């Protein structure tokens, strides 16, 4: 009988999932299928594809069917029960954005853990509630099923304390206001895979550029996080699809005073109306902006690249040098134009880009004479979560 492991990644308007099979008597996981319900409470659609890219499900849902995450996960669970008819679901791994000060590694979820994660909602109000909603929904319907929380912040807990500190009164740091960093599961995956591609990178000084709708950079040394551009929240650092990135706090004080904006209005502005969308006034999608002749689109692209280049310089300083630059994420993996522009910003480091390799999107895109190597590496947060989950639970090998 097949034994399955499920990974769930719940966002603000979607629930994505991936299914893996565990090979008998080994820790090897085989990708089986992946799907999502997107457009929750707006234009919901349920899609699933097999690992060979066959369409298993593709149907529109009514808003009533998927008006919130609880209803959406019920639809997914019902489909999974039919799909797992030839086997058993052994465990579920969840991407949870925030682990706070105490969770620096994946953890098996129980009532105490869930309560502590609920207390972290104020630290990630736009992400954490959706992560926890799916956990609660499965706890209610499948209470004996092991569930594991894997945290986006955990990988960065190896950073030196000075990199995690804000220059504010200590009493606020004591309540959890510090640099946390995010995209940790992506960076952890890249750090685990890089040495298998190029062994010399195992103990190298590396900057990984996770560029997508959400974007950040991470400085790695010996496979550990040294510094990252995201801080207390996923707002900080680079320009993103709809998020502002780094901004002078004085701007926020000005908006509160001059435009009477409260916390909720600022939240809407900084998370949903800024970034590439705000600067261009056209789109939050880099592909749309690259295809546009509008000068505002070009300005948004220039700002995205400029900020990435400037932050690379900051992380080089934190590392004391640089041996490799790695591009990952939707933009990082698929946009040769953006990779070339960012590499141009790093010419001062002795970087030489192989233009033909970059256009072909091969694994290594630097020239042999480049003082640092440049790589394109697809990330796989789901597989990272699956492996963490596998280590936290015991699969029933005796079940026929």
Secondary structure, 3 states (H helix, E strand, C coil): CEEEEEEEEECCCEEEEEEEEECCCCCCEEEEEEEEEECCCCCCEEEEEECCCCEEEEEECCCCCCCCHHHHHHHHHHHHHHHHHHEEEEEEEEEECCCCCCCCCCEECCHHHHHHHHCCHHHCCCCHHHHHHHHHHHHHHCCCCEEEEEECCHHHHHCCHHHHCCCCCHHHHHCCCCCCCCCHHHHHHHHHHHHHHCHHHHHCEEEEEEECCCEEEEEEECCEEEEECCCCCCCCCCCCCCCCCCCCHHHHHHHHHHCCCCHHHHHHHHHHCCHHHHHHCCCCCHHHHHCCCCHHHHHHHHHHHHHHHHHHHHHHHHHCCCCEEEEEHHHHHHCHHHHHHHHHHCHHHCCCECHHHHHHCCCECECCCCCCEEEECCCCHHHHHHHHHHHHCCCCCCCC
